[in-house]
C-alpha cells in the first residue's frame, strides 16, 4: 500500500510551510531562489571562495575516525575541488537516532545530492551536520516508544553536566543503562541490526551518534560533520558576526515585520536571535551580551565560540559550498527570516528543500484499513473513530435483530408499569431498575455477538484503537514520535533505502508506506 498524504493533515498549524511547498509567492519571496533553481544557486556559489582544502582535510580526518566507507571518504576529499558542491541537513544527536524524521531528513539529503549531481553534471556531496554544540539536553536524552495503545514509554538518562554542549557528553553508565534497555527490543534474529547502534569504546556521545549515521548511510556517500570539526575555521565569520551585531538585529526585525505583514508567524525573536555564544570556564554556553569586547578573541580563538540558531545556517554556508539545505517544516519557517542576513554577510543563500516524510504501516495494518474502507488520511484528519468504524462493519441483520428484541422486551414489560404504580409508587422505581438491568444484559450479549461477528471478518475494536494510536501516536505525526530503533527492531533496516524511490523527485511529499511485513 502506498498513499500520498496531504501535508495539511500533518502540519495544519504551520501556514508558512504549507504555502512554501504549495508555491505561494507570498512565502517564496523570503528566499533567494525557488526550490527548482539549482542552476542559479550553483552559479551563485561558483563566484565565492571557500576554504575547500582545509575543509576537505578536516572532514576526511573526522569521517576516517568514524570508520566511514570509501564512498564517504571520497566525497570528503572531493570538497577540495572547485566544481564540487554539497547539500546539507542538520539535526541534534537524538538518542539512538531519535524519531524517524531524522532518517527521512538524511534520505532527503541523499536523494537531493544525487539528483542535483545528475542535473549539474558535477559532484554534489550529501552532508549531515550533527548539531553537537547544542546545549538543549532534553532534546537528546530520551526515546519515547509507543505501546500498542499509543501510550508512550520513555527511556531516558540524566547528566550532571546539563547546560554544557552535547559535544562534552561522555558515554556515562546512565547512558549505557538506557541504551541496553532500548536495544533490548531487538530480537536475537536482528542482532546484526542492533549492533549497528552500539558505540565504539573510544566514542563520546556525539561521536557515537555520528558513527550510527555513518554505518547506516556512509556507503551512500554521506559525510558526517560536527561543529567542533570546523569551528577552528570560523574566526572570520565570528568576528564579522560580532562587528555586525546591531545590523543583524535590525534586519531580523525587518524580516519579522514583513512576515507579520503577510500574516505569517515569527518563530525567531529578532531581539534575541542572531548572536554568538562563548564557553565559560566550566564549559557552559553563555550568550554574548557585549559583542565588541569579544570580536578580536573570536577571530583568534574561534573554537571557544558558537552561533545561535539564526547564525548556524550562515556559518555552515560560509564554510561549505552549499547549493541546497534540506529542512523540516519549522526550519523552513524560521529560515524565512534569514535572507537579509545572507546579503549582509555576502553569502549566497542556498535553496530551501523541504524534507520528505513517511508514515509506516505493517501489512496487517494496511489490511485492517482496507477492510474498514478507510485510509491513513482519514486517521490523520480525525475522521477515523474506531468504535464507529467497528459498528459500521457489523452485520446489519445482527444489529437489527437485537434492536427488535430490545423493543419487544420494553413492549412486554410496559403493561406492568401502571398496575405497579397503583399498588405502590416505589414499585415503579423497581420496575425501571429491572427493565434497565434486562436491557443491560441484552446490551452485553449484543456486544459479545458484535465482537464475534467482527472477528469473523478479521476486525477487532481493540486492534482498530491500536491502529489509530500507531498512525497518530499521542495525537502527533508518527515520524515525530516513533523512534528509529523501534521500527528497526521490528522490521530490520532494509526498508530504509526503498523509501527513496517512492517520492516525486522534484517536490515535497509525504507517503503512507506498507513495509510488507506483518507485526504478528
C-alpha positions in Angstrom: 0.0 0.0 0.0 1.2 3.5 -0.9 -0.9 6.5 -0.1 0.0 10.1 -0.7 -0.8 12.3 2.4 -1.8 15.9 2.2 0.7 18.0 4.2 -2.1 20.0 5.9 -3.1 16.8 7.7 0.4 16.6 9.3 1.2 20.3 9.9 -2.1 22.2 9.9 -0.7 24.8 12.2 2.3 25.8 10.0 0.8 28.0 7.4 4.2 29.3 6.1 5.4 25.7 5.4 2.2 24.8 3.6 2.3 28.0 1.5 6.0 27.3 0.7 5.5 23.8 -0.6 2.4 24.9 -2.3 4.3 27.5 -4.3 2.6 30.5 -2.9 4.5 33.7 -3.9 4.0 35.4 -0.5 6.1 32.7 1.1 8.7 32.1 -1.5 9.6 35.8 -1.7 11.5 35.3 1.6 14.2 33.1 -0.1 16.8 33.9 -2.7 15.9 31.0 -5.0 12.8 28.9 -5.6 13.2 25.1 -4.9 13.9 24.3 -8.6 16.5 27.0 -9.3 19.5 24.7 -8.7 21.5 26.1 -11.6 21.2 29.7 -10.3 22.1 28.5 -6.8 25.2 26.7 -8.1 26.3 29.7 -10.2 26.0 32.0 -7.1 28.2 29.6 -5.2 30.8 29.4 -8.0 31.7 33.0 -7.5 32.5 32.6 -3.8 35.8 31.3 -2.4 35.6 28.6 0.3 38.3 27.2 2.4 38.0 24.0 0.4 41.3 22.3 1.1 41.2 22.7 4.8 37.6 21.8 4.9 38.1 18.6 3.0 41.1 17.6 5.2 39.2 18.1 8.4 36.1 16.2 7.2 38.3 13.3 5.9 40.0 13.0 9.3 36.7 13.1 11.2 35.0 10.6 8.9 38.0 8.3 9.0 37.7 8.2 12.7 34.1 7.0 12.3 35.5 4.2 10.0 33.4 5.6 7.2 33.4 3.6 3.9 35.4 4.7 0.9 32.5 6.4 -0.8 32.1 8.8 2.1 35.8 9.5 2.3 35.9 10.1 -1.5 33.2 12.7 -1.1 35.0 14.4 1.8 38.1 14.6 -0.4 36.0 15.9 -3.3 35.1 19.0 -1.4 38.6 20.3 -2.1 37.8 20.5 -5.8 36.4 23.8 -7.1 33.5 22.3 -9.0 32.1 20.3 -6.1 29.0 21.4 -4.2 27.0 20.0 -1.3 23.5 19.5 0.1 23.3 19.9 3.8 20.8 18.9 6.5 21.3 19.1 10.3 19.8 17.7 13.5 20.6 17.3 17.1 22.1 13.9 18.2 18.8 12.3 19.2 19.3 9.3 21.4 19.9 6.2 19.3 18.9 8.2 16.2 15.8 9.8 17.7 12.4 9.9 16.0 12.0 8.7 12.4 12.1 12.1 10.9 15.9 12.2 11.3 16.2 9.2 9.0 13.8 10.9 6.5 15.9 14.0 6.5 19.1 12.1 5.7 17.3 10.2 2.9 16.2 13.5 1.5 19.7 14.8 1.6 21.0 11.7 -0.3 18.2 11.9 -2.9 18.7 15.7 -3.4 22.5 15.3 -3.8 22.1 12.5 -6.3 19.5 14.4 -8.3 21.5 17.6 -8.4 24.7 15.8 -9.4 22.9 14.4 -12.4 21.5 17.7 -13.4 24.6 19.8 -12.8 26.9 17.1 -14.2 29.3 17.6 -11.2 29.9 16.1 -7.8 27.3 17.1 -5.1 28.2 15.8 -1.6 25.5 14.9 0.9 26.4 16.3 4.3 24.7 15.7 7.7 25.6 18.4 10.3 25.2 16.8 13.7 24.4 19.8 16.0 26.5 18.6 18.9 27.3 22.1 20.1 23.7 22.5 21.2 23.1 22.5 24.9 19.4 21.6 25.0 19.8 18.4 26.8 16.2 17.4 26.8 16.3 17.3 23.0 18.6 14.3 23.1 18.3 12.4 26.3 15.3 10.1 25.6 13.3 8.0 23.3 9.6 7.6 23.6 8.3 4.2 22.5 4.6 3.9 21.9 2.9 0.8 23.2 0.1 -0.9 21.3 -2.5 1.5 22.7 -0.4 4.6 21.9 0.8 5.2 25.5 4.4 6.4 25.5 7.1 4.5 27.4 10.0 6.8 27.9 13.6 5.6 28.2 15.9 8.3 29.3 19.1 9.2 31.1 20.3 12.2 33.1 23.6 14.1 33.2 25.1 16.3 35.9 26.6 18.4 33.1 23.2 19.9 31.9 23.9 23.2 30.2 27.2 22.0 28.6 27.2 21.5 24.9 26.4 17.9 23.9 29.9 17.5 22.4 31.1 17.4 26.0 28.9 14.5 27.0 30.7 11.2 27.6 29.0 7.8 27.4 28.1 7.5 31.1 26.9 4.4 33.0 23.4 6.1 32.9 23.6 6.3 29.1 24.8 2.7 28.9 21.8 1.5 31.0 19.3 3.4 28.9 20.9 2.1 25.7 20.8 -1.5 27.0 17.1 -1.1 27.8 16.2 0.4 24.4 18.3 -2.1 22.4 16.6 -5.0 24.3 13.7 -4.5 22.0 15.7 -6.2 19.2 15.1 -9.9 18.9 18.2 -12.2 18.6 17.4 -12.7 14.9 18.2 -9.0 14.4 21.4 -8.9 16.4 23.4 -7.6 13.4 21.0 -4.6 13.1 21.2 -4.0 16.8 25.0 -3.9 16.7 24.9 -1.0 14.3 23.6 1.1 17.2 26.5 0.2 19.6 29.2 2.7 20.4 32.9 2.3 19.8 35.0 2.1 23.1 36.6 5.5 22.2 33.4 7.3 21.4 31.8 10.2 23.3 28.0 10.6 23.0 28.1 12.8 19.8 30.8 10.8 18.0 28.8 7.6 18.8 25.7 9.1 17.0 27.7 10.3 14.1 29.0 6.7 13.9 25.5 5.3 13.8 24.6 7.5 10.8 27.9 6.7 9.1 27.2 3.0 9.5 23.7 3.3 8.1 24.4 5.8 5.2 28.2 6.1 4.7 28.1 3.6 1.8 25.7 6.1 0.1 28.4 8.7 0.3 27.0 10.6 3.3 29.7 12.8 5.0 29.2 13.5 8.7 30.2 16.8 10.2 30.3 18.1 13.8 30.6 21.8 14.6 33.8 21.2 16.6 35.4 19.8 13.4 35.1 23.2 11.6 34.8 25.8 14.4 38.6 26.5 14.2 38.0 27.7 10.6 35.2 30.1 11.7 37.2 33.0 13.1 36.5 35.5 10.2 32.7 34.7 10.4 32.5 35.1 14.1 34.4 38.3 14.0 32.1 39.7 11.4 29.0 38.5 13.3 30.1 40.4 16.4 31.0 43.5 14.4 27.6 43.5 12.7 25.5 42.8 15.9 23.4 45.9 15.6 22.8 45.4 11.8 21.8 41.8 12.4 19.2 42.8 14.9 17.9 45.5 12.6 17.5 43.2 9.5 15.9 40.4 11.7 13.3 43.0 12.9 12.6 44.0 9.3 12.1 40.3 8.4 9.8 39.8 11.3 7.7 42.8 10.3 7.5 41.6 6.7 6.3 38.1 7.9 3.7 39.8 10.1 2.6 41.9 7.1 1.9 38.7 5.1 0.1 37.1 8.0 2.9 34.6 9.0 4.1 33.7 12.4 7.6 34.7 13.5 9.5 31.8 15.0 12.7 33.6 16.0 12.7 36.6 18.4 14.6 39.2 16.4 15.8 40.9 19.6 17.5 37.8 20.9 18.4 35.8 17.7 21.4 36.4 15.5 24.2 36.2 18.2 27.0 34.1 19.4 27.7 32.0 22.4 31.0 31.6 24.2 32.1 28.9 26.5 32.6 29.7 30.2 35.5 28.3 32.3 33.2 25.5 33.3 32.4 24.8 29.6 28.8 26.1 29.5 27.5 28.0 26.6 26.9 31.6 27.5 25.2 34.1 25.2 27.4 37.1 24.5 25.9 40.3 25.8 28.7 42.7 24.8 29.8 41.8 21.2 32.5 44.5 20.9 34.5 43.0 23.8 34.7 39.6 22.1 35.5 40.5 18.5 39.3 40.0 18.4 39.1 37.0 20.7 36.6 35.3 18.5 38.8 35.8 15.4 41.9 34.5 17.2 40.2 31.7 19.2 37.1 30.6 17.2 37.0 27.2 18.9 35.6 29.0 22.0 32.6 30.4 20.2 29.5 29.0 18.6 26.4 30.5 16.8 22.8 30.5 17.8 20.0 29.0 15.7 19.8 32.1 13.4 23.5 32.2 12.6 24.2 28.5 12.5 23.0 28.1 8.8 25.1 31.1 7.8 28.2 29.7 9.5 27.7 26.4 7.7 27.1 28.1 4.3 30.2 30.3 4.9 32.4 27.2 5.1 30.6 24.8 2.8 29.8 25.1 -0.9 26.1 24.6 -0.2 23.6 24.8 -3.0 20.6 23.4 -1.0 19.6 22.9 2.6 17.2 20.1 3.4 14.8 21.5 6.1 11.9 20.4 8.2 8.6 22.3 8.4 9.6 24.6 11.3 13.1 25.1 10.0 11.8 26.5 6.7 9.5 28.8 8.6 12.3 30.3 10.7 14.8 30.4 7.9 12.4 32.7 6.1 13.9 35.4 8.3 17.4 34.8 7.2 17.7 36.0 3.5 18.7 39.6 4.6 21.4 38.1 6.8 22.9 36.3 3.8 23.0 39.6 2.0 24.6 41.3 5.0 27.3 38.7 5.2 27.8 38.4 1.4 27.0 34.7 1.5 24.8 33.1 -1.3 21.6 31.7 0.2 21.1 28.1 -0.7 17.8 26.6 -1.9 15.5 25.6 0.9 14.3 22.0 0.1 11.6 20.5 2.3 12.5 17.1 3.6 10.4 14.1 2.6 8.1 12.3 5.1 6.6 8.9 5.6 4.0 7.1 7.8 5.0 3.4 8.1 2.5 0.5 8.2 2.7 -3.2 8.6 0.9 -5.5 6.1 -1.6 -6.3 8.8 -2.4 -2.6 9.5 -2.8 -1.9 5.8 -5.2 -4.8 5.5 -7.2 -3.5 8.5 -7.6 -0.1 6.9 -8.7 -1.8 3.6 -11.2 -4.0 5.4 -12.6 -0.9 7.1 -12.7 1.0 3.8 -10.7 3.8 5.4 -7.3 5.4 4.8 -4.3 6.8 6.7 -5.5 10.3 5.7 -8.8 9.6 7.4 -6.9 8.7 10.6 -4.7 11.8 10.4 -7.7 14.0 9.7 -9.6 12.7 12.8 -12.2 11.1 10.6 -11.4 7.6 12.0 -13.4 6.7 15.1 -12.6 3.0 15.9 -15.9 2.4 17.7 -18.0 3.8 14.8 -15.9 2.0 12.2 -16.3 -1.3 14.0 -20.0 -0.7 14.4 -20.4 0.0 10.7 -18.7 -3.2 9.8 -21.1 -5.4 11.8 -23.8 -7.4 10.0 -26.8 -5.1 9.7 -29.2 -8.1 10.2 -27.5 -8.8 13.6 -27.9 -5.3 14.8 -31.5 -5.2 13.5 -32.3 -8.4 15.3 -31.0 -7.1 18.7 -32.8 -3.7 18.2 -36.1 -5.5 17.5 -35.7 -7.9 20.6 -34.9 -4.9 22.9 -38.0 -3.2 21.6 -40.0 -6.4 22.2 -38.8 -6.6 25.8 -39.7 -3.0 26.5 -43.2 -3.6 25.0 -43.6 -6.8 27.0 -42.7 -5.0 30.3 -44.6 -1.7 29.8 -48.1 -3.1 30.7 -46.8 -3.9 34.2 -45.9 -0.3 35.0 -49.3 1.2 35.6 -50.6 -1.6 38.0 -47.4 -1.5 40.0 -47.6 2.3 40.4 -51.2 1.9 41.7 -50.1 -0.8 44.2 -47.0 1.2 45.5 -45.2 4.1 43.8 -41.9 2.5 45.0 -42.6 -0.5 42.8 -42.5 1.8 39.7 -38.9 2.6 40.5 -38.1 -1.1 40.9 -39.8 -1.7 37.6 -37.5 0.8 35.9 -34.5 -0.7 37.6 -35.5 -4.2 36.4 -36.1 -3.1 32.9 -32.7 -1.4 32.8 -30.9 -4.4 34.1 -32.6 -6.6 31.4 -31.6 -4.1 28.7 -28.0 -4.1 30.1 -27.8 -7.8 29.8 -29.1 -7.7 26.3 -26.5 -5.0 25.5 -23.7 -7.2 26.9 -24.9 -10.1 24.8 -25.1 -7.8 21.8 -21.6 -6.5 22.4 -20.3 -10.1 22.6 -22.1 -11.1 19.4 -20.7 -8.0 17.7 -17.2 -9.0 18.7 -17.6 -12.5 17.3 -19.1 -11.1 14.1 -16.2 -8.7 13.7 -13.7 -11.4 14.4 -15.1 -13.5 11.6 -14.5 -10.5 9.3 -10.9 -10.0 10.6 -11.8 -6.9 12.6 -11.2 -6.1 16.3 -12.2 -2.9 18.1 -9.1 -3.2 20.2 -6.9 -3.5 17.2 -8.6 -0.6 15.5 -7.8 1.6 18.5 -4.2 0.3 18.4 -4.1 1.0 14.7 -5.2 4.6 15.2 -2.6 5.1 18.0 0.2 3.7 15.9 -0.5 6.0 12.9 -1.1 9.1 15.1 0.7 8.4 18.5 -0.1 10.9 21.2 -2.1 12.8 18.5 1.1 13.7 16.6 2.5 12.6 13.2 4.2 9.2 13.6 7.5 10.5 12.3 7.9 12.9 15.2 7.2 10.3 18.0 8.2 6.8 16.9 11.9 6.2 17.2 14.1 4.6 14.6 15.1 1.7 16.9 11.5 0.6 17.4 11.0 0.1 13.7 14.5 -1.3 13.2 13.8 -3.9 16.0 10.6 -5.0 14.3 11.5 -4.8 10.6 15.2 -4.5 10.4 16.8 -1.8 8.3 16.3 -3.0 4.7 13.2 -0.8 4.2 15.1 2.5 4.6 16.7 2.9 1.1 13.5 1.6 -0.5 11.6 4.7 0.6 13.6 7.0 -1.7 12.1 5.6 -4.9 8.5 6.4 -3.8 8.6 10.2 -3.8 8.2 12.7 -6.6 11.8 13.8 -7.4 11.0 17.5 -7.6 8.7 18.3 -4.8 7.9 17.7 -1.1 5.8 14.6 -0.5 4.6 12.5 2.4 3.6 8.9 1.9 2.0 6.2 3.9 4.0 3.1 3.1 3.5 -0.6 3.9 6.7 -2.3 4.9 5.5 -5.6 3.7 5.8 -7.5 7.0 3.2 -8.4 9.5 3.5 -7.4 13.1 2.1 -10.6 14.4 
